[in-house]
Amino acid sequence: MCEGVLHPLRLQNLVREWLLEDTSSFDFGGGVVGDRRCEFTIYMKSSGVLAGIPFVNALFRELNLQVTWLQKEGDRLNPITEIAKVYGPAKSLLLSERLVLNILSRASGVATAAARLGDIVRQAHWHGTVSGSRKTTPGFRMVEKYALIVGGVDTHRYDLSSMVMLKDNHISLSGSIEEAVQSARRLCGFALKIEVECRSLPEALEACRANCDVVMLDNFEPECSHDRSTARNGDKMVVHKIISEDLGMRKICAKLVPKVLTDVQKQDREAVSKDLLERIEKNPLFFDNVITGDESWFFQFDPETKCQSNRRHTPQSPRQKKARMSESRMKPMLIVFFDKNGVVHSKFVPEGQTVNGTFYEEVLKRLERRVNRVRPEISAYWKLHHDNAPSHTCIVVTEHLTKNDIVTIPQPQQTFSSSPK
């Protein structure tokens, strides 16, 4: 619970200070109404997050009032909602009224604003921390910082002693950001964080190099805040974070695809895609019994790269040596068939053999026997997915598939990007 962070003695002393500030001498209004027993109800008039209950409870204890809370701390409430009923002497009820409304209004307002900002950043899928860094109201610091916690955001710091904050005046009088950070570190030790307020990217980079803990970007536009200064390892790390985290960029290898598709190819792709989508909508398990096949060339021997042959060594170990090797001249072709659970069947094409209709038919016969053995649960109704290479669409193969009731998944006209690779 949030109220667990509040010191009970500090809380009670704070309430007494508020009461003495509000009514420093005679309570004339209380003398008018006297000690008759009364009850009043507290409403939340606007929608928002309820906050400030521990402070109000401390106030009621000080004035010997009984309260029944109808809502909980942190609840998100609609307008005109009853939140509490209070019982006690009329003069005590009226003495507490202004303070209760001030506490609940201010705390709930801060918590509501904090929760709203938290909702915005979560909807934007931003994984940073929202922090309440604005100045607090004298006498109400504890209430406002506590309300930030109820609203689900960070308090930044509680007071000037909880973190060293170096602003432009500190830096100007010290001579540089580095000098200011070093002086602060000597005074505060290693346990206290040092934050530097920066007005430009060069200042932020200087603060990073000075090894401060937090960099505050003061009055930066949203697009400029991509140059975040939370990086601690210099300019290269800052640039890396901007590219990879802020801009979401990554390196992707290029892939050969046709520059222009003909109208026929576009229509064919659209028709095949719609057909598959309709089948999936009717049967979400449509692809569970699909076996995909394709051929590929590869080197019989492909040596490890230097990075792949890395090994861990102690400082005393001799450096590892690696003989220079090259890829083998032999490049066999491998035909592989696989489904969602892994490889079903594979076949090396003998050297000098052409993958024609007759050869591919024999491969399919082996595949059928293999499916019966390793995938018996789908052997009666499996479907084949292969591209429309000539050896796959010739009459011999087509007749074999029809004769054995093997259904094939429709495939668009052959292009680099539409093969089942």
Protein Blocks (a to p, Z undefined) as FASTA:
>chain_A
ZZlmpcfklmmmmmmmmmmmmmmmbcfklmmnomadcddddddfbgcddehjlmmmmmmm
mnopacddfbdehiacdehiafbdceddfklmmmmmmmmmmmmmmmmmmmmmmmmmmmmm
mmnopabdcddfbdcdehilmmmmmmmmmnopaehiablmlpccddfklmmmnopaklmm
mmmmmmnommbccddddfbfklmmmmmmnopabdcdehiafklmmmpckbfnbjklmmmm
mmmmmnopacdddddddfbdcfklmmmmmmmmmmmmmmmmmmmmlmmmcccdddddddfb
dcddfklmgccddfklccdddddddddfbdcdddddddfkbcfbdcdddehiacdfklmm
mmmmmmmmmmmmmmmmlmmmpccdddfbfklmmmklmmmmmmnopacdddddddfklccZ
Z
